[in-house]
Amino acid sequence: MLSRLLRLFSLAIFAVSLSSVSAHADKCSAAARQLVASEANATLLSVQMQTGNNGKTVCIIRMKIDSGDGNPPRVVERRVNS
């Protein structure tokens, strides 16, 4: 009986941790979409999520920006706190 209770408790903790990660991922995704939309000729390359030293979530957004004048595109990395 005790082992079942412990399993149930650990499963509940795991489920809660997944939901909070999902919420942070949604915030990073929204921040990336907004940032790419604000830049002309930008294409989203990747979005990563990290925890900063202060425990807050930091979104690392990489995007490619075409210059449009024949020069090679730039790859830009931006960090956004969420």
C-alpha positions in Angstrom: 0.0 0.0 0.0 2.8 2.4 0.9 4.7 1.7 -2.4 1.5 2.4 -4.4 1.1 5.7 -2.6 4.7 6.6 -3.2 4.3 5.8 -6.9 1.2 7.8 -7.2 2.9 10.8 -5.4 5.9 10.6 -7.7 3.7 10.4 -10.8 1.8 13.5 -9.6 5.1 15.4 -9.1 6.3 14.4 -12.5 3.0 15.5 -14.2 3.2 18.9 -12.5 6.8 19.4 -13.6 5.9 18.6 -17.2 3.1 21.1 -17.2 5.4 23.9 -16.0 8.0 23.0 -18.6 5.2 23.2 -21.2 4.1 26.6 -20.1 7.7 27.9 -20.3 8.1 26.3 -23.8 4.9 28.1 -24.9 6.3 31.4 -23.7 9.5 30.8 -25.5 7.7 29.9 -28.7 5.5 33.0 -28.5 8.6 35.2 -27.9 10.4 33.7 -30.9 7.4 34.2 -33.2 7.1 37.8 -32.0 10.8 38.5 -32.5 11.0 37.0 -36.0 7.9 38.9 -37.0 9.5 42.2 -35.9 12.6 41.7 -38.1 12.4 42.1 -41.9 13.4 39.0 -43.9 14.0 36.9 -40.8 13.6 33.1 -40.6 13.5 31.3 -37.3 16.3 28.7 -37.0 15.9 27.4 -33.4 14.5 28.1 -30.0 16.1 26.8 -26.8 15.1 27.1 -23.2 17.5 27.4 -20.3 17.3 28.3 -16.7 19.4 31.3 -15.7 21.4 31.8 -12.5 18.5 33.5 -10.9 16.2 30.5 -11.6 14.2 32.3 -14.3 13.7 30.9 -17.8 15.8 32.3 -20.6 14.8 31.7 -24.2 17.6 31.5 -26.7 16.3 32.4 -30.2 18.4 31.9 -33.3 17.3 33.4 -36.6 18.6 34.0 -40.1 18.2 37.5 -41.5 18.6 38.0 -45.3 20.1 41.3 -46.2 18.3 41.4 -49.6 21.2 43.2 -51.3 23.2 40.2 -52.3 25.3 39.9 -49.2 25.2 36.6 -47.3 22.5 36.3 -44.6 23.4 36.9 -40.9 22.7 34.5 -38.1 21.6 36.3 -35.0 21.1 34.9 -31.5 18.9 36.7 -29.0 18.3 36.0 -25.4 14.8 36.8 -24.0 13.8 36.4 -20.4 10.3 34.9 -19.9 
